[in-house]
């Protein structure tokens, strides 16, 4: 059971039935030197080859700031074998005082063939007491999903940017939420990816004196990188939900049209460009241009407001990292039901 995170080892191979007994013994042996800590259960599920090692590296970094019991699961539905393997490990970090290591447990499981159906029982039987369960699902959701899986999940984390069919996948997670009687909070990392851009655009209108622009918006332009059109559409959905816009004309060659509550038309243009997930975002309202764009330094946003009678005075704000560890860390810090996200999805559901 290594205490050094840089090795990224899966740890010690062990029989599933002996996991709890082995963990108890190991912590007793290391009492006074290492302290076990856990605030949540974080289960990570993937069907990609090599995912156990990759996700072990992610967990090693996540536990630097979020103590948890991590359940890392790699599955192969297509395998002809029927096999389950398990490992135990710990990610330890020295406290600021520098005299004791704080450790988070990691239990890793490899599921082959029909054993993939054991996922709910494996997760439930290895949860850390009654702590909340966050399930990070890294693949498309299968059409046939075991309702038992949702009985204990508090927050379901996924990334809609990787989905091939947004509508079908969204229906599956919404069905899961309904089967859990709305207990599950849906956490989309594609939405988290927009945090800083949304905040940068919103700050233009913090003062009530700028609110008159809401009814005067003429058009919106959004640049996005290859593969991130859904991210741009979620940003459009956020504006639509906040300003009560409705789709008026469907997408056509990267353009579409919305109308506001007064039936005023807003033209939308989406352009694929190089760079980060979201590039320039320009909102024009009554001769005033509001612009949020990546700064040349790469880790900042440049924001500006300009018109014929105004001198452009760009300001800098933090940019959003697209690193998976940063995205999941932001999500783990959040609470609440993410109602704004759900409203945004509903506004652009026909376009996604």
C-alpha positions as CSV (number, residue, x, y, z in Angstrom):
1,X,0.0,0.0,0.0
2,X,2.3,2.8,-1.2
3,X,2.1,6.2,0.3
4,X,3.8,8.1,-2.5
5,X,1.3,9.4,-5.1
6,X,3.9,9.9,-7.8
7,X,4.1,6.1,-8.5
8,X,0.4,6.0,-9.6
9,X,0.4,2.3,-8.8
10,X,-2.9,0.5,-8.5
11,X,-1.5,-0.9,-5.3
12,X,-1.9,-4.3,-3.8
13,X,-3.9,-7.0,-5.5
14,X,-6.5,-8.5,-3.2
15,X,-9.6,-10.7,-3.1
16,X,-12.8,-8.7,-3.0
17,X,-14.0,-10.4,0.1
18,X,-10.9,-9.4,2.1
19,X,-10.8,-5.7,1.2
20,X,-12.3,-4.3,4.4
21,X,-10.3,-6.6,6.7
22,X,-7.0,-5.7,4.9
23,X,-7.7,-1.9,5.0
24,X,-8.4,-2.0,8.7
25,X,-5.2,-3.9,9.4
26,X,-3.1,-1.5,7.3
27,X,-4.4,1.6,9.0
28,X,-3.8,0.1,12.4
29,X,-0.2,-0.7,11.5
30,X,0.4,2.9,10.3
31,X,-1.5,4.7,13.1
32,X,0.4,7.8,14.3
33,X,2.2,8.2,11.0
34,X,-0.7,8.4,8.5
35,X,-4.2,9.5,9.1
36,X,-7.1,8.3,6.9
37,X,-9.4,11.1,5.8
38,X,-12.7,11.0,3.7
39,X,-15.4,13.5,3.1
40,X,-17.1,11.8,0.2
41,X,-17.2,8.6,-1.8
42,X,-16.0,9.3,-5.4
43,X,-16.6,6.5,-7.9
44,X,-15.1,6.8,-11.3
45,X,-16.3,4.5,-14.1
46,X,-14.8,4.0,-17.5
47,X,-14.8,1.4,-20.3
48,X,-11.7,2.9,-22.0
49,X,-8.6,0.7,-22.3
50,X,-6.0,1.8,-19.7
51,X,-8.5,3.8,-17.7
52,X,-7.5,2.3,-14.4
53,X,-4.0,3.7,-14.6
54,X,-5.1,7.0,-16.1
55,X,-7.8,7.6,-13.5
56,X,-5.4,6.6,-10.7
57,X,-3.3,9.5,-11.7
58,X,-6.3,11.8,-11.7
59,X,-7.4,10.6,-8.2
60,X,-3.8,11.2,-6.9
61,X,-4.1,14.9,-7.9
62,X,-7.8,15.3,-6.8
63,X,-7.1,14.0,-3.3
64,X,-4.5,16.8,-2.8
65,X,-7.5,19.0,-2.1
66,X,-10.5,16.6,-1.6
67,X,-10.1,13.7,0.9
68,X,-12.3,10.8,-0.2
69,X,-12.7,7.1,-0.7
70,X,-12.1,6.6,-4.4
71,X,-13.6,3.7,-6.2
72,X,-11.9,3.4,-9.6
73,X,-13.7,1.0,-11.9
74,X,-12.5,-0.2,-15.3
75,X,-15.0,-2.3,-17.3
76,X,-14.9,-4.3,-20.5
77,X,-18.4,-5.3,-21.6
78,X,-17.2,-7.0,-24.8
79,X,-14.8,-9.4,-23.0
80,X,-15.5,-13.1,-23.3
81,X,-14.0,-13.7,-19.8
82,X,-16.1,-13.4,-16.7
83,X,-13.6,-11.9,-14.2
84,X,-13.3,-9.4,-11.3
85,X,-10.0,-8.1,-10.0
86,X,-9.4,-5.7,-7.2
87,X,-6.6,-3.6,-5.7
88,X,-6.2,-1.3,-2.7
89,X,-4.0,1.8,-2.6
90,X,-3.7,5.1,-0.8
91,X,-2.8,8.7,-1.9
92,X,-1.0,10.5,0.9
93,X,-0.2,14.1,1.2
94,X,1.9,15.8,3.9
95,X,-0.1,18.4,6.0
96,X,1.0,22.0,6.0
97,X,2.5,21.4,9.5
98,X,4.7,18.8,7.8
99,X,4.5,16.2,10.5
100,X,1.8,13.8,9.4
101,X,0.4,12.4,6.1
102,X,-3.3,12.6,5.3
103,X,-4.3,9.7,3.2
104,X,-7.3,8.9,0.9
105,X,-8.1,5.3,0.1
106,X,-8.5,4.0,-3.4
107,X,-10.2,0.8,-4.3
108,X,-9.7,-0.3,-7.9
109,X,-11.8,-2.9,-9.7
110,X,-11.5,-4.4,-13.2
111,X,-14.8,-5.9,-14.5
112,X,-14.7,-8.3,-17.4
113,X,-17.7,-9.6,-19.5
114,X,-20.9,-10.4,-17.6
115,X,-19.3,-9.2,-14.3
116,X,-19.9,-5.6,-15.5
117,X,-23.5,-6.2,-14.2
118,X,-22.0,-6.4,-10.7
119,X,-21.2,-2.7,-10.8
120,X,-24.0,-1.6,-8.4
121,X,-23.3,-4.2,-5.8
122,X,-19.5,-3.6,-5.9
123,X,-20.0,0.1,-5.4
124,X,-22.6,-0.1,-2.7
125,X,-20.7,-2.8,-0.7
126,X,-17.5,-0.6,-0.6
127,X,-18.9,2.8,0.3
128,X,-17.3,4.6,3.2
129,X,-20.1,4.7,5.9
130,X,-22.9,7.1,5.1
131,X,-20.9,9.7,3.2
132,X,-22.4,11.1,0.0
133,X,-21.6,9.3,-3.3
134,X,-20.4,11.1,-6.3
135,X,-20.4,9.0,-9.5
136,X,-18.2,10.2,-12.3
137,X,-19.3,8.4,-15.5
138,X,-16.7,8.9,-18.2
139,X,-18.4,7.1,-21.1
140,X,-21.7,7.3,-23.0
141,X,-24.5,5.8,-20.9
142,X,-25.8,2.4,-22.0
143,X,-29.4,2.1,-23.2
144,X,-30.0,-0.4,-20.5
145,X,-29.1,1.0,-17.1
146,X,-29.7,-0.7,-13.8
147,X,-32.1,1.4,-11.7
148,X,-30.5,0.0,-8.6
149,X,-27.4,2.0,-9.5
150,X,-29.1,5.3,-8.8
151,X,-30.5,4.4,-5.4
152,X,-27.4,5.7,-3.6
153,X,-25.9,8.3,-6.1
154,X,-26.1,11.9,-4.8
155,X,-24.3,13.6,-7.7
156,X,-23.8,12.1,-11.2
157,X,-20.8,13.7,-13.0
158,X,-20.4,13.4,-16.8
159,X,-19.1,15.4,-19.7
160,X,-21.6,16.0,-22.5
161,X,-18.8,17.3,-24.7
162,X,-17.9,13.7,-25.5
163,X,-21.4,12.6,-26.4
164,X,-22.2,11.6,-30.0
165,X,-26.0,12.0,-29.4
166,X,-26.7,14.7,-26.9
167,X,-30.5,14.2,-27.0
168,X,-30.4,10.5,-26.4
169,X,-27.8,10.7,-23.7
170,X,-29.6,13.5,-21.9
171,X,-32.9,11.5,-21.9
172,X,-31.0,8.6,-20.2
173,X,-29.6,10.7,-17.4
174,X,-33.0,12.5,-16.9
175,X,-34.6,9.0,-16.7
176,X,-32.1,8.0,-14.1
177,X,-32.9,11.2,-12.2
178,X,-36.6,10.4,-12.3
179,X,-36.0,6.8,-11.2
180,X,-34.1,8.2,-8.2
181,X,-37.1,10.4,-7.5
182,X,-35.1,13.6,-8.4
183,X,-32.5,12.8,-5.7
184,X,-29.6,12.8,-8.1
185,X,-28.0,16.1,-9.0
186,X,-26.8,16.2,-12.7
187,X,-23.2,17.6,-12.9
188,X,-22.0,18.3,-16.5
189,X,-18.3,19.1,-16.8
190,X,-19.2,20.7,-20.2
191,X,-21.2,23.3,-18.1
192,X,-18.3,23.7,-15.6
193,X,-16.1,24.4,-18.6
194,X,-18.2,27.6,-19.1
195,X,-17.9,29.0,-15.5
196,X,-15.3,31.8,-16.2
197,X,-16.8,32.8,-19.5
198,X,-20.3,33.1,-18.1
199,X,-19.0,35.1,-15.1
200,X,-17.1,37.4,-17.4
201,X,-20.2,38.1,-19.6
202,X,-22.5,38.5,-16.6
203,X,-20.2,41.2,-14.9
204,X,-21.0,43.6,-17.7
205,X,-24.6,43.8,-16.4
206,X,-24.0,43.8,-12.6
207,X,-25.1,47.4,-12.3
208,X,-28.8,48.0,-12.8
209,X,-28.0,51.0,-15.1
210,X,-26.9,48.5,-17.8
211,X,-30.0,46.3,-17.6
212,X,-31.7,48.3,-20.4
213,X,-29.4,46.5,-22.9
214,X,-31.3,43.3,-22.2
215,X,-34.2,44.3,-24.4
216,X,-31.9,45.8,-27.1
217,X,-29.7,42.9,-27.9
218,X,-29.3,42.5,-31.6
219,X,-27.0,39.5,-32.1
220,X,-24.6,37.1,-30.5
221,X,-21.4,35.6,-32.0
222,X,-19.6,32.7,-30.4
223,X,-16.4,31.0,-31.6
224,X,-15.6,27.5,-30.5
225,X,-13.0,24.9,-31.1
226,X,-13.4,21.6,-33.0
227,X,-15.5,19.2,-30.9
228,X,-16.9,21.9,-28.6
229,X,-20.0,23.1,-30.4
230,X,-22.1,21.7,-27.6
231,X,-20.2,23.9,-25.2
232,X,-21.0,27.0,-27.3
233,X,-24.7,25.9,-27.4
234,X,-24.8,25.5,-23.6
235,X,-23.5,29.1,-23.3
236,X,-26.3,30.2,-25.7
237,X,-28.7,28.2,-23.6
238,X,-27.5,30.0,-20.4
239,X,-28.2,33.4,-22.0
240,X,-31.5,32.3,-23.3
241,X,-32.6,30.9,-19.9
242,X,-31.5,34.1,-18.1
243,X,-33.1,36.5,-20.6
244,X,-36.2,34.5,-21.5
245,X,-35.3,33.9,-25.1
246,X,-36.9,31.3,-27.2
247,X,-35.8,29.6,-30.4
248,X,-37.5,31.2,-33.5
249,X,-35.6,29.8,-36.5
250,X,-33.7,26.5,-36.4
251,X,-30.0,26.2,-37.0
252,X,-28.8,26.8,-40.6
253,X,-25.1,26.9,-41.6
254,X,-24.0,27.8,-38.0
255,X,-26.7,30.4,-37.5
256,X,-30.1,30.5,-35.9
257,X,-32.5,33.1,-34.5
258,X,-34.1,33.6,-31.1
259,X,-36.8,36.0,-29.9
260,X,-37.1,37.6,-26.5
261,X,-40.2,38.1,-24.4
262,X,-41.2,41.1,-26.6
263,X,-40.8,39.1,-29.8
264,X,-37.6,41.1,-30.6
265,X,-35.3,39.0,-32.8
266,X,-31.7,38.1,-31.9
267,X,-29.5,36.6,-34.5
268,X,-27.0,33.9,-33.4
269,X,-23.8,33.0,-35.2
270,X,-21.6,30.1,-34.2
271,X,-18.1,29.7,-35.8
272,X,-15.6,26.9,-35.4
273,X,-12.1,28.3,-34.7
274,X,-8.9,27.1,-33.3
275,X,-7.7,27.6,-29.7
276,X,-9.5,26.7,-26.5
277,X,-13.0,25.3,-26.2
278,X,-14.6,28.8,-26.3
279,X,-13.0,31.7,-28.2
280,X,-14.4,35.2,-28.8
281,X,-17.9,35.9,-27.5
282,X,-19.4,39.1,-28.8
283,X,-22.8,40.5,-27.8
284,X,-24.1,43.6,-29.6
285,X,-26.8,45.8,-28.1
286,X,-27.9,49.2,-29.3
287,X,-24.5,50.1,-30.8
288,X,-22.6,48.8,-27.8
289,X,-20.3,45.7,-28.2
290,X,-19.6,43.5,-25.2
291,X,-16.7,41.2,-25.9
292,X,-15.1,38.3,-23.9
293,X,-12.1,36.7,-25.6
294,X,-9.0,34.6,-24.6
295,X,-6.0,36.8,-23.8
296,X,-2.8,36.1,-25.6
297,X,-1.1,34.9,-22.4
298,X,-3.5,31.9,-22.4
299,X,-4.7,31.8,-18.8
300,X,-6.7,35.0,-18.7
301,X,-9.8,36.5,-20.4
302,X,-9.8,39.9,-22.0
303,X,-13.1,41.7,-21.5
304,X,-14.1,45.0,-23.1
305,X,-17.1,47.2,-23.8
306,X,-17.0,49.5,-26.8
307,X,-19.1,51.9,-28.9
308,X,-18.6,54.9,-31.2
309,X,-18.5,57.2,-28.2
310,X,-16.4,55.0,-25.9
311,X,-12.7,54.3,-25.8
312,X,-12.0,50.5,-25.5
313,X,-10.4,49.8,-22.1
314,X,-9.7,46.0,-22.0
315,X,-9.6,44.4,-18.5
316,X,-8.4,40.9,-17.5
317,X,-10.3,38.2,-15.7
318,X,-9.3,34.6,-14.9
319,X,-9.8,32.1,-17.7
320,X,-11.2,28.6,-17.4
321,X,-8.9,25.6,-17.3
322,X,-9.9,22.7,-19.4
323,X,-7.8,20.2,-17.4
324,X,-10.0,17.4,-16.1
325,X,-8.6,17.6,-12.6
326,X,-9.4,21.3,-12.4
327,X,-12.9,20.7,-13.8
328,X,-13.7,17.9,-11.4
329,X,-12.2,19.9,-8.5
330,X,-14.5,22.8,-9.3
331,X,-17.5,20.5,-9.4
332,X,-16.6,18.9,-6.1
333,X,-16.6,22.3,-4.5
334,X,-20.2,23.0,-5.6
335,X,-23.5,22.3,-3.9
336,X,-27.1,22.8,-5.0
337,X,-29.2,21.2,-7.7
338,X,-27.8,23.0,-10.8
339,X,-31.2,24.3,-11.9
340,X,-29.7,27.0,-14.1
341,X,-27.9,24.2,-16.1
342,X,-31.2,22.3,-16.6
343,X,-32.9,25.5,-17.8
344,X,-30.1,26.2,-20.2
345,X,-30.3,22.7,-21.7
346,X,-34.1,23.1,-22.2
347,X,-33.6,26.3,-24.1
348,X,-31.3,24.8,-26.7
349,X,-32.4,21.2,-26.6
350,X,-33.5,21.3,-30.3
351,X,-30.0,22.5,-31.3
352,X,-27.9,20.0,-29.3
